[in-house]
Amino acid sequence: MMTRRNLNRALVAAATAALLPGAALGQDLPRARNVVLVHGLFADGSCWLEVIPRLQAVGLNVTSVQNPLTTFEEAVASAQRVLARQEGPTVLVGHSFSGMIVTEVGIDPKVSALVYVAARAPDANEDYTALAKTYPTPPASAGILFDGDEGRLSEAAFLKDFAGDLPADKARVLFAVQQPFRKALLTGRTTQAAWRSKPSFYAVSTEDSTINPELERFMAKRMNARTVELKASHMSLISQPQAVADLILEAAGHLQGRP
C-alpha cells in the first residue's frame, strides 16, 4: 500500500530527477581510462579484490583507496589525493559510507561518472542520519560496538547482517581486516552533490541488512541513476562481483547499458 509518506518521497524523487542535468540515462559517456574505488565502514581497500581484476582485464587503470575512517574531511582528502594522480577521465566508485565521499569528491573535472554500490548518496548539506531514520533501522546497526572513540561491527553482525550471502569462511577473512572507524567520521556532511551534474549509476542490494534497500532505491531514483537491483547482501561487490564490475564498465563507457 502506498502511504502518504512514501507518496511524498516518490514525488520528491521524481521532481528532483527531472531537474538533473547529469542524469546517466540518455547521455554519451566518455570512455574512461581510470577507476577509483572507495570502501566504506567495517572494511578496507581489499574488499574490492573480486572486482578489480575484472576491470583490469579490459585495460582500465584501477586504484583502491585506503579510506582512513577518521574524519569526513580526512576521508575526502585521501580520495582526492588518489584522484589527483589519475590521467584522463575517471569513474569514481563508492561502497556503503563512501558514497558520501563520491558525492563530495565527484565534482572534480576528471570524474566522468559516479557509481554507488549499496551506498549513501546524500544531497549537499543533507543530514543523512535524519534521512535514514525515516526508514526502518537495518539490523546491522544493533551490532556496532564502541571501544572509546572507535567503532566496529561485531563478528555475529558482520557474518549475518553485513556479509550474509557470503560463505562463512570468506566472511571471516573480511571480518579479520575490518578497520575501526572514529565517531567523528559520522558527523560529517557533504557540501557538494556531484550526482546533480555527473552521470550516476547505482547498484541496489535487495537483501541488504546494513542500509535499508528502500532507502537505496529512494536515493537512486532521486539522482536519476542508471539502477540495477542485485539479490545480494551489503557486500554485493564480493558476492556478485561481475554484476558490480559490469555496472562500473558501463559507467566507464566500456559496456552498453542493458534494459
VOBA-1610 file (N, C-alpha, C; in pm, whole numbers, padded with zeros to 5 digits, always signed):
BEGIN
Met+00084-00119+00000Met+00000+00000+00000Met+00089+00125+00000Met+00052+00222-00080Met+00128+00347-00090Met+00083+00440+00022Thr+00168+00464+00120Thr+00137+00555+00229Thr+00161+00698+00183Arg+00108+00795+00263Arg+00130+00935+00230Arg+00278+00968+00230Arg+00352+00910+00329Arg+00495+00938+00338Arg+00568+00887+00214Asn+00534+00763+00172Asn+00600+00707+00054Asn+00561+00782-00073Leu+00436+00829-00079Leu+00394+00907-00195Leu+00472+01037-00202Asn+00489+01102-00086Asn+00566+01227-00085Asn+00709+01203-00128Arg+00770+01094-00081Arg+00907+01062-00121Arg+00915+01041-00271Ala+00819+00968-00327Ala+00821+00940-00470Ala+00809+01069-00550Leu+00722+01160-00505Leu+00705+01286-00576Leu+00831+01371-00569Val+00895+01373-00451Val+01021+01448-00437Val+01128+01391-00528Ala+01141+01258-00528Ala+01243+01194-00611Ala+01219+01222-00759Ala+01091+01215-00801Ala+01061+01238-00942Ala+01089+01383-00981Ala+01051+01476-00893Ala+01074+01617-00923Ala+01223+01648-00928Thr+01298+01591-00834Thr+01443+01614-00833Thr+01507+01558-00958Ala+01469+01436-00995Ala+01529+01371-01112Ala+01504+01453-01239Ala+01386+01514-01247Ala+01353+01592-01367Ala+01443+01713-01383Leu+01502+01760-01274Leu+01587+01879-01278Leu+01734+01848-01301Leu+01770+01721-01299Leu+01911+01686-01302Leu+01969+01695-01442Pro+02070+01777-01464Pro+02134+01785-01596Pro+02230+01670-01618Gly+02271+01601-01511Gly+02374+01498-01523Gly+02320+01358-01522Ala+02194+01340-01554Ala+02135+01207-01548Ala+02211+01110-01637Ala+02226+00986-01589Ala+02305+00887-01661Ala+02238+00841-01789Leu+02106+00828-01785Leu+02037+00772-01900Leu+02033+00874-02013Gly+02056+00826-02132Gly+02046+00912-02249Gly+02167+00997-02276Gln+02274+00979-02200Gln+02395+01058-02223Gln+02501+00973-02291Asp+02584+01041-02371Asp+02701+00974-02427Asp+02815+00988-02326Leu+02860+00874-02274Leu+02963+00878-02171Leu+03102+00876-02234Pro+03193+00957-02181Pro+03331+00947-02228Pro+03390+00813-02188Arg+03480+00762-02268Arg+03544+00634-02237Arg+03652+00660-02133Ala+03628+00611-02012Ala+03719+00638-01902Ala+03845+00553-01914Arg+03954+00606-01858Arg+04081+00534-01854Arg+04108+00477-01716Asn+04043+00535-01616Asn+04073+00501-01478Asn+03946+00474-01398Val+03964+00393-01294Val+03858+00371-01196Val+03920+00387-01058Val+03857+00468-00975Val+03899+00485-00836Val+03788+00429-00747Leu+03824+00333-00662Leu+03729+00264-00575Leu+03750+00309-00431Val+03640+00335-00360Val+03650+00379-00221Val+03563+00290-00134His+03622+00236-00027His+03548+00148+00063His+03481+00226+00175Gly+03387+00160+00242Gly+03314+00223+00350Gly+03352+00168+00486Leu+03257+00174+00579Leu+03280+00127+00715Leu+03293-00025+00718Phe+03358-00073+00823Phe+03373-00217+00851Phe+03453-00289+00744Ala+03541-00216+00675Ala+03614-00277+00562Ala+03747-00205+00544Asp+03824-00252+00445Asp+03942-00180+00398Asp+03947-00195+00247Gly+04055-00148+00186Gly+04063-00147+00040Gly+04058-00283-00025Ser+04085-00389+00052Ser+04084-00524-00005Ser+03944-00574-00037Cys+03840-00504+00006Cys+03704-00551-00022Cys+03671-00548-00171Trp+03754-00479-00251Trp+03731-00470-00395Trp+03808-00576-00474Leu+03871-00671-00407Leu+03961-00764-00476Leu+03892-00851-00581Glu+03763-00876-00566Glu+03691-00955-00666Glu+03653-00871-00788Val+03643-00741-00769Val+03602-00651-00878Val+03722-00603-00958Ile+03832-00576-00891Ile+03950-00515-00955Ile+03999-00592-01078Pro+04021-00724-01070Pro+04074-00793-01189Pro+03979-00790-01308Arg+03851-00780-01283Arg+03753-00773-01391Arg+03762-00640-01464Leu+03801-00536-01395Leu+03820-00405-01457Leu+03956-00396-01525Gln+04057-00452-01462Gln+04191-00452-01521Gln+04195-00533-01650Ala+04109-00633-01660Ala+04109-00721-01778Ala+04075-00647-01907Val+04007-00533-01896Val+03974-00454-02016Val+04068-00335-02032Gly+04173-00332-01951Gly+04275-00229-01967Gly+04258-00104-01882Leu+04164-00106-01788Leu+04144+00010-01703Leu+04251+00017-01594Asn+04293+00137-01564Asn+04383+00162-01453Asn+04299+00174-01326Val+04319+00086-01229Val+04232+00078-01111Val+04311+00106-00984Thr+04255+00189-00897Thr+04315+00216-00766Thr+04209+00203-00659Ser+04240+00128-00553Ser+04152+00116-00438Ser+04205+00205-00326Val+04128+00305-00289Val+04169+00400-00185Val+04164+00332-00049Gln+04266+00359+00034Gln+04262+00315+00173Gln+04202+00429+00256Asn+04073+00420+00277Asn+03999+00522+00350Asn+04040+00520+00497Pro+04085+00631+00554Pro+04131+00630+00692Pro+04020+00613+00796Leu+03895+00643+00760Leu+03781+00626+00850Leu+03798+00704+00981Thr+03861+00821+00971Thr+03887+00903+01089Thr+03788+01019+01098Thr+03800+01115+01007Thr+03703+01222+00994Thr+03660+01228+00848Phe+03547+01292+00824Phe+03500+01302+00686Phe+03598+01382+00602Glu+03654+01487+00659Glu+03749+01570+00586Glu+03873+01490+00546Glu+03924+01409+00638Glu+04043+01328+00607Glu+04010+01217+00508Ala+03890+01161+00516Ala+03849+01059+00419Ala+03837+01119+00280Val+03780+01239+00271Val+03770+01308+00142Val+03909+01336+00087Ala+03999+01383+00172Ala+04135+01417+00127Ala+04208+01294+00074Ser+04186+01179+00136Ser+04254+01057+00088Ser+04208+01021-00052Ala+04080+01037-00080Ala+04029+01009-00214Ala+04078+01113-00313Gln+04083+01239-00271Gln+04130+01345-00360Gln+04276+01325-00400Arg+04358+01276-00309Arg+04500+01252-00341Arg+04513+01144-00449Val+04434+01041-00437Val+04438+00935-00539Val+04384+00988-00671Leu+04276+01063-00667Leu+04217+01117-00789Leu+04315+01210-00860Ala+04394+01284-00784Ala+04490+01378-00844Ala+04596+01307-00926Arg+04621+01180-00897Arg+04723+01105-00971Arg+04671+01046-01102Gln+04541+01053-01125Gln+04483+00993-01244Gln+04503+01084-01365Glu+04522+01023-01480Glu+04532+01098-01605Glu+04415+01061-01695Gly+04331+01157-01726Gly+04218+01132-01813Gly+04091+01102-01736Pro+03982+01077-01811Pro+03852+01052-01748Pro+03857+00937-01648Thr+03790+00957-01535Thr+03795+00862-01425Thr+03656+00836-01369Val+03624+00709-01350Val+03499+00671-01283Val+03528+00658-01135Leu+03446+00723-01054Leu+03463+00721-00909Leu+03353+00634-00850Val+03395+00533-00771Val+03302+00430-00722Val+03307+00427-00569Gly+03190+00426-00507Gly+03185+00418-00361Gly+03093+00309-00313His+03135+00240-00208His+03051+00140-00142His+03012+00191-00004Ser+02885+00172+00031Ser+02839+00198+00167Ser+02862+00344+00208Phe+02928+00368+00320Phe+02951+00505+00369Phe+03023+00591+00266Ser+03112+00531+00187Ser+03194+00613+00097Ser+03114+00673-00018Gly+02986+00640-00029Gly+02902+00713-00121Gly+02902+00862-00089Met+02920+00895+00038Met+02932+01036+00076Met+03059+01097+00018Ile+03166+01020+00017Ile+03292+01068-00038Ile+03279+01089-00189Val+03218+00994-00256Val+03194+01006-00400Val+03109+01129-00430Thr+03008+01151-00348Thr+02919+01266-00368Thr+02994+01397-00353Glu+03090+01402-00261Glu+03167+01524-00236Glu+03278+01544-00338Val+03356+01438-00361Val+03476+01447-00445Val+03442+01444-00594Gly+03326+01390-00627Gly+03292+01366-00767Gly+03276+01487-00853Ile+03276+01607-00794Ile+03267+01729-00876Ile+03397+01757-00950Asp+03506+01687-00915Asp+03634+01707-00983Asp+03616+01688-01133Pro+03674+01776-01215Pro+03657+01767-01360Pro+03703+01634-01419Lys+03796+01566-01353Lys+03842+01437-01405Lys+03735+01330-01397Val+03641+01345-01306Val+03541+01240-01283Val+03436+01245-01393Ser+03428+01136-01468Ser+03336+01128-01580Ser+03203+01066-01541Ala+03201+00986-01435Ala+03078+00920-01390Ala+03096+00874-01247Leu+02984+00856-01179Leu+02982+00811-01040Leu+02909+00677-01033Val+02960+00588-00950Val+02894+00459-00927Val+02878+00440-00777Tyr+02755+00412-00736Tyr+02723+00387-00596Tyr+02686+00240-00580Val+02752+00171-00490Val+02725+00029-00464Val+02669+00017-00323Ala+02537-00001-00314Ala+02470-00006-00183Ala+02523+00105-00094Ala+02521+00227-00145Ala+02594+00337-00084Ala+02505+00454-00045Arg+02555+00530+00050Arg+02492+00657+00086Arg+02504+00754-00033Ala+02399+00832-00054Ala+02402+00931-00162Ala+02326+01055-00117Pro+02383+01129-00022Pro+02313+01247+00029Pro+02316+01363-00069Asp+02226+01456-00047Asp+02230+01582-00119Asp+02328+01674-00046Ala+02360+01786-00104Ala+02451+01880-00040Ala+02392+01928+00092Asn+02472+01919+00198Asn+02435+01964+00333Asn+02318+01886+00393Glu+02283+01775+00335Glu+02173+01695+00388Glu+02219+01615+00511Asp+02132+01603+00608Asp+02158+01520+00725Asp+02122+01377+00689Tyr+02223+01298+00652Tyr+02197+01161+00607Tyr+02135+01078+00720Thr+02180+01097+00842Thr+02126+01020+00955Thr+01976+01045+00970Ala+01935+01169+00956Ala+01793+01201+00965Ala+01716+01137+00851Leu+01774+01139+00731Leu+01710+01074+00617Leu+01694+00925+00642Ala+01799+00861+00690Ala+01795+00717+00713Ala+01692+00679+00818Lys+01670+00768+00913Lys+01575+00738+01021Lys+01430+00740+00975Thr+01405+00788+00854Thr+01268+00784+00801Thr+01234+00648+00744Tyr+01331+00556+00747Tyr+01311+00418+00705Tyr+01338+00327+00825Pro+01285+00203+00823Pro+01314+00110+00932Pro+01465+00089+00950Thr+01509+00085+01075Thr+01651+00069+01105Thr+01699-00070+01065Pro+01804-00081+00985Pro+01854-00213+00944Pro+01918-00286+01061Pro+01916-00420+01060Pro+01965-00499+01173Pro+02111-00475+01209Ala+02197-00447+01112Ala+02341-00433+01140Ala+02369-00323+01241Ser+02284-00222+01245Ser+02308-00110+01336Ser+02320-00154+01481Ala+02245-00259+01518Ala+02249-00306+01657Ala+02379-00378+01689Gly+02457-00412+01587Gly+02581-00486+01608Gly+02706-00399+01615Ile+02691-00267+01613Ile+02808-00178+01621Ile+02855-00169+01765Leu+02984-00194+01785Leu+03046-00190+01917Leu+03144-00073+01921Phe+03155-00009+02037Phe+03248+00102+02053Phe+03349+00072+02162Asp+03477+00096+02129Asp+03585+00095+02226Asp+03632+00239+02239Gly+03572+00312+02332Gly+03602+00454+02340Gly+03553+00525+02215Asp+03646+00584+02140Asp+03611+00663+02022Asp+03600+00578+01895Glu+03641+00452+01904Glu+03645+00367+01784Glu+03526+00272+01778Gly+03467+00263+01658Gly+03355+00174+01636Gly+03390+00062+01539Arg+03326-00051+01559Arg+03344-00165+01469Arg+03218-00250+01475Leu+03208-00346+01386Leu+03092-00434+01381Leu+03128-00566+01447Ser+03039-00617+01531Ser+03064-00745+01597Ser+03073-00856+01494Glu+03140-00963+01529Glu+03154-01074+01434Glu+03019-01133+01396Ala+02929-01147+01494Ala+02797-01204+01464Ala+02722-01116+01365Ala+02723-00983+01386Ala+02654-00892+01295Ala+02721-00888+01159Phe+02854-00895+01159Phe+02928-00893+01033Phe+02888-01013+00947Leu+02887-01131+01008Leu+02858-01253+00931Leu+02712-01259+00887Lys+02621-01210+00970Lys+02478-01223+00938Lys+02423-01104+00862Asp+02457-00984+00907Asp+02390-00864+00856Asp+02471-00781+00757Phe+02602-00800+00755Phe+02688-00724+00664Phe+02724-00806+00542Ala+02760-00931+00564Ala+02805-01019+00455Ala+02727-01150+00457Gly+02597-01139+00473Gly+02513-01256+00497Gly+02503-01355+00383Asp+02537-01315+00261Asp+02528-01410+00149Asp+02665-01464+00108Leu+02765-01445+00192Leu+02897-01499+00163Leu+02921-01626+00244Pro+03003-01719+00192Pro+03042-01834+00274Pro+03106-01784+00403Ala+03078-01854+00512Ala+03126-01807+00643Ala+03277-01791+00647Asp+03350-01882+00581Asp+03496-01872+00587Asp+03545-01747+00515Lys+03482-01711+00405Lys+03521-01588+00334Lys+03481-01464+00413Ala+03364-01468+00475Ala+03319-01353+00554Ala+03412-01331+00673Arg+03462-01438+00731Arg+03553-01424+00846Arg+03686-01361+00806Val+03730-01389+00684Val+03852-01324+00636Val+03829-01173+00625Leu+03715-01134+00571Leu+03682-00991+00560Leu+03668-00928+00698Phe+03610-01002+00791Phe+03597-00952+00927Phe+03735-00928+00989Ala+03831-01014+00956Ala+03965-01003+01014Ala+04037-00876+00971Val+04002-00820+00855Val+04068-00698+00808Val+03981-00574+00828Gln+03870-00591+00901Gln+03784-00478+00930Gln+03863-00367+00999Gln+03848-00245+00948Gln+03914-00130+01009Gln+03816-00053+01097Pro+03854-00017+01218Pro+03764+00061+01304Pro+03745+00202+01250Phe+03632+00262+01280Phe+03606+00400+01241Phe+03595+00487+01365Arg+03622+00615+01346Arg+03609+00712+01454Arg+03468+00771+01456Lys+03419+00798+01575Lys+03285+00856+01587Lys+03273+00986+01508Ala+03381+01063+01504Ala+03377+01193+01435Ala+03345+01178+01286Leu+03378+01063+01228Leu+03351+01040+01087Leu+03203+01056+01055Leu+03119+01011+01147Leu+02975+01007+01123Leu+02908+01143+01135Thr+02982+01243+01181Thr+02924+01376+01196Thr+02942+01463+01071Gly+03021+01414+00975Gly+03047+01493+00856Gly+02928+01503+00763Arg+02921+01611+00690Arg+02818+01630+00588Arg+02883+01672+00457Thr+02822+01632+00349Thr+02870+01674+00218Thr+02836+01821+00196Thr+02923+01889+00126Thr+02896+02028+00087Thr+02861+02037-00061Gln+02882+01926-00134Gln+02853+01919-00276Gln+02765+01795-00301Ala+02697+01794-00413Ala+02623+01676-00456Ala+02658+01651-00602Ala+02767+01578-00622Ala+02819+01558-00759Ala+02718+01489-00849Trp+02628+01409-00790Trp+02531+01338-00873Trp+02432+01433-00942Arg+02429+01558-00900Arg+02341+01655-00967Arg+02397+01698-01103Ser+02525+01674-01127Ser+02586+01720-01253Ser+02663+01611-01326Lys+02679+01493-01265Lys+02756+01385-01327Lys+02666+01263-01351Pro+02689+01191-01463Pro+02617+01066-01485Pro+02637+00972-01366Ser+02528+00916-01318Ser+02535+00836-01196Ser+02471+00699-01215Phe+02528+00602-01146Phe+02487+00462-01154Phe+02474+00408-01012Tyr+02376+00320-00991Tyr+02352+00270-00855Tyr+02319+00121-00859Ala+02388+00045-00773Ala+02360-00097-00755Ala+02291-00115-00620Val+02162-00142-00624Val+02083-00166-00503Val+02102-00312-00461Ser+02127-00332-00331Ser+02131-00468-00275Ser+01995-00497-00213Thr+01918-00584-00275Thr+01780-00606-00231Thr+01772-00679-00098Glu+01879-00750-00058Glu+01877-00824+00068Glu+01964-00753+00173Asp+01983-00625+00158Asp+02074-00550+00245Asp+02019-00538+00387Ser+02102-00571+00485Ser+02067-00554+00625Ser+02155-00449+00693Thr+02228-00372+00613Thr+02314-00265+00665Thr+02259-00128+00628Ile+02216-00111+00503Ile+02141+00007+00460Ile+02006-00043+00408Asn+01899+00020+00450Asn+01767-00025+00408Asn+01755-00021+00255Pro+01716-00131+00190Pro+01705-00132+00043Pro+01609-00026-00011Glu+01502+00004+00064Glu+01410+00108+00018Glu+01476+00246+00019Leu+01564+00270+00115Leu+01641+00394+00117Leu+01734+00399-00004Glu+01798+00286-00036Glu+01885+00280-00154Glu+01805+00314-00280Arg+01686+00256-00290Arg+01603+00282-00408Arg+01565+00430-00416Phe+01532+00488-00302Phe+01495+00630-00300Phe+01611+00716-00349Met+01731+00691-00296Met+01846+00772-00335Met+01879+00754-00483Ala+01869+00631-00532Ala+01898+00605-00674Ala+01798+00677-00764Lys+01671+00673-00724Lys+01569+00738-00806Lys+01584+00889-00801Arg+01616+00941-00684Arg+01631+01086-00669Arg+01741+01140-00759Met+01849+01064-00777Met+01958+01111-00862Met+01940+01071-01008Asn+01828+01006-01037Asn+01800+00961-01173Asn+01913+00871-01224Ala+01960+00784-01136Ala+02071+00696-01171Ala+02027+00581-01258Arg+02118+00535-01341Arg+02100+00406-01408Arg+02114+00302-01296Thr+02007+00227-01269Thr+02000+00144-01149Thr+01985-00003-01183Val+02060-00086-01113Val+02042-00230-01119Val+02011-00279-00979Glu+01929-00382-00970Glu+01897-00443-00841Glu+01961-00580-00835Leu+02039-00602-00731Leu+02110-00728-00714Leu+02056-00800-00591Lys+02022-00925-00607Lys+01978-01005-00492Lys+02102-01040-00412Ala+02140-00950-00324Ala+02269-00959-00256Ala+02261-00891-00121Ser+02356-00927-00036Ser+02375-00859+00092Ser+02441-00723+00066His+02480-00658+00175His+02550-00530+00162His+02681-00547+00086Met+02737-00668+00088Met+02866-00694+00024Met+02849-00752-00117Ser+02767-00689-00198Ser+02747-00735-00335Ser+02876-00732-00415Leu+02969-00645-00379Leu+03096-00638-00451Leu+03180-00765-00431Ile+03145-00846-00331Ile+03210-00976-00312Ile+03121-01089-00361Ser+02991-01083-00332Ser+02901-01193-00368Ser+02860-01189-00515Gln+02855-01069-00575Gln+02820-01056-00717Gln+02917-00960-00786Pro+03044-00994-00786Pro+03144-00901-00840Pro+03130-00874-00988Gln+03083-00972-01066Gln+03070-00949-01209Gln+02961-00846-01238Ala+02850-00855-01166Ala+02742-00758-01186Ala+02788-00618-01147Val+02862-00608-01037Val+02913-00478-00994Val+03015-00426-01095Ala+03104-00515-01140Ala+03204-00475-01240Ala+03138-00431-01369Asp+03033-00500-01412Asp+02963-00463-01535Asp+02903-00322-01525Leu+02848-00288-01408Leu+02792-00154-01391Leu+02902-00049-01399Ile+03017-00079-01339Ile+03130+00014-01346Ile+03180+00027-01490Leu+03187-00085-01560Leu+03231-00083-01700Leu+03134-00003-01787Glu+03007-00014-01757Glu+02908+00066-01830Glu+02931+00215-01804Ala+02955+00249-01678Ala+02982+00388-01643Ala+03110+00438-01709Ala+03203+00347-01732Ala+03331+00382-01794Ala+03323+00386-01946Gly+03204+00357-02001Gly+03188+00360-02146Gly+03240+00236-02216His+03258+00125-02142His+03310+00001-02199His+03201-00102-02223Leu+03079-00076-02175Leu+02967-00166-02198Leu+02845-00082-02230Gln+02760-00132-02317Gln+02634-00065-02343Gln+02536-00103-02234Gly+02450-00007-02197Gly+02351-00034-02092Gly+02252-00139-02136Arg+02206-00213-02037Arg+02106-00315-02062Arg+01973-00269-02004Pro+01863-00302-02072Pro+01731-00256-02021Pro+01698-00321-01890
//
